[in-house]
Amino acid sequence: MSTGLAMGRGSHLNKGIMMGFLILLATFILITLNGKTSGSDLIANFFFKKSIYIDDKTFHVWVAKTDQEREEALNNKDSMPEDSGMIFVFDQDGIYPVSVSQMHFPVDIIWLSQAGSIVAIENEVSPARAYPARPSVPARYVLLLSGGVADKNYIGNESHVNISNIQ
């Protein structure tokens, strides 16, 4: 009987140590972020972002595949890190306009072909813009980056884009 009691205490001790470790880890993460990212954003960033590559630069993007995800887009964000973005994924090529009137910061809008070639780009599109940004040629994907990031990283029609992680 004393053996069962000792095992029970050990089990509780292990759970306590694990809980303490998790609390320390959570505290470290919150201190490190210093209030720059909410807990839900941290979870979303860790589990739901995918990496794409433009020339020698890596961007971590949220993938929006449904109409609802595309409509909500970045509307609830006050800003976006320069190495982040959002990519809209469509089932077929088309002329896909992007309205930024509900966003809180300017964005660079990059339309991509199915193969990942840049087919159109608009830089620093302001939320004050009264009409949607619209490409003149069909695209399969639309990539949103923080305004000015495309120019800063020399992203243009000749850039090599690898979106293989998106599919």
C-alpha positions in Angstrom: 0.0 0.0 0.0 2.8 2.4 0.7 4.2 1.8 -2.8 0.9 3.0 -4.4 1.0 6.1 -2.2 4.6 6.9 -3.2 3.7 6.5 -6.9 0.8 8.9 -6.4 3.0 11.5 -4.8 5.6 11.2 -7.7 2.9 11.6 -10.3 1.6 14.8 -8.6 5.2 16.0 -8.3 5.8 15.5 -12.0 2.6 17.3 -12.9 3.7 20.2 -10.6 7.1 20.4 -12.2 5.6 20.4 -15.7 3.1 23.1 -14.7 5.8 25.2 -13.2 7.9 24.9 -16.4 4.9 25.9 -18.6 4.3 28.9 -16.4 7.9 30.0 -16.7 7.9 29.5 -20.4 4.7 31.5 -20.8 6.2 34.3 -18.6 9.4 34.3 -20.7 7.5 34.6 -23.9 5.3 37.5 -22.6 8.4 39.3 -21.3 10.3 38.8 -24.5 7.4 40.1 -26.6 7.1 43.1 -24.3 3.5 43.6 -25.2 4.1 43.8 -28.9 2.0 40.7 -29.8 -1.1 39.3 -28.1 -1.2 35.7 -26.9 -3.7 34.8 -29.7 -1.4 36.4 -32.3 1.5 34.4 -30.9 -0.4 31.1 -31.3 -1.6 32.1 -34.8 1.9 33.1 -35.9 3.4 29.9 -34.6 0.8 27.4 -36.0 -0.8 29.1 -39.0 1.8 31.1 -40.8 3.6 29.7 -43.9 6.9 30.8 -45.3 7.3 32.1 -48.9 10.5 33.3 -50.4 11.0 36.3 -52.7 14.5 36.5 -54.0 16.7 36.0 -50.9 14.1 37.2 -48.4 11.7 35.1 -46.3 8.2 36.2 -45.5 5.9 34.5 -43.0 2.4 34.8 -44.3 -1.1 34.0 -43.1 -2.9 32.1 -45.8 -6.5 33.2 -46.7 -8.3 30.6 -48.8 -12.0 31.4 -48.1 -14.0 34.5 -49.0 -14.5 35.2 -45.3 -10.7 35.0 -44.6 -10.0 37.3 -47.5 -12.7 39.8 -46.5 -11.4 40.0 -42.9 -7.8 40.0 -44.1 -5.7 42.4 -42.1 -8.6 44.6 -41.0 -8.0 43.8 -37.3 -4.3 44.6 -37.3 -2.8 47.9 -36.5 0.5 47.1 -38.2 2.4 44.2 -39.6 6.1 43.2 -39.2 8.2 43.7 -42.4 8.9 40.0 -42.6 5.1 39.1 -42.5 2.2 39.3 -44.9 -1.0 37.7 -46.0 -1.6 35.7 -49.2 -5.0 35.3 -50.8 -5.3 31.9 -52.5 -7.8 31.5 -55.3 -8.9 28.3 -57.1 -8.5 29.8 -60.6 -6.9 32.8 -62.3 -8.9 36.0 -62.3 -8.9 39.7 -61.9 -9.0 40.0 -58.1 -9.4 43.6 -56.8 -8.3 44.4 -53.2 -10.0 47.0 -51.0 -7.9 48.3 -48.2 -10.4 50.8 -46.9 -10.9 48.9 -43.6 -7.1 48.3 -43.0 -5.2 50.5 -40.6 -1.9 50.8 -42.4 -0.7 51.0 -46.0 0.2 47.8 -47.9 2.0 46.7 -50.9 -0.2 44.5 -53.1 1.5 41.9 -55.3 -0.5 39.7 -57.7 1.1 36.4 -58.6 0.5 33.8 -61.3 -0.1 30.2 -60.5 3.6 29.6 -61.0 4.5 32.4 -58.6 5.6 35.1 -61.1 4.7 38.6 -60.2 2.1 39.8 -62.8 1.2 43.2 -61.1 2.3 45.2 -58.1 1.0 48.3 -56.4 3.1 49.9 -53.7 2.1 51.7 -50.5 -1.7 51.5 -51.1 -3.3 53.7 -48.4 -6.4 52.8 -46.4 -7.6 56.3 -47.4 -7.9 55.1 -51.0 -11.6 55.2 -52.1 -11.5 52.5 -54.7 -10.0 48.9 -54.8 -6.6 48.2 -56.2 -7.1 46.1 -59.4 -4.5 44.3 -61.6 -4.8 44.6 -65.4 -4.0 40.9 -65.9 -5.3 37.7 -64.2 -3.6 36.3 -61.1 -4.0 33.2 -58.9 -2.6 34.7 -55.7 -2.6 38.1 -54.1 0.2 38.9 -51.6 -0.1 41.8 -49.1 3.0 43.1 -47.4 3.5 46.2 -45.2 3.6 49.3 -47.3 7.1 50.1 -48.5 8.5 46.6 -48.0 8.5 45.8 -51.8 10.5 48.9 -52.6 12.9 48.4 -49.6 13.6 44.8 -50.8 13.7 45.6 -54.5 10.7 43.4 -55.2 9.5 43.8 -58.7 8.3 41.9 -61.8 11.7 40.3 -62.2 11.8 38.9 -58.7 11.8 35.1 -58.1 8.9 34.1 -55.8 8.7 30.6 -54.2 5.2 29.9 -53.0 5.5 26.1 -52.8 4.8 26.1 -49.1 1.3 27.6 -49.7 -0.3 24.7 -51.5 
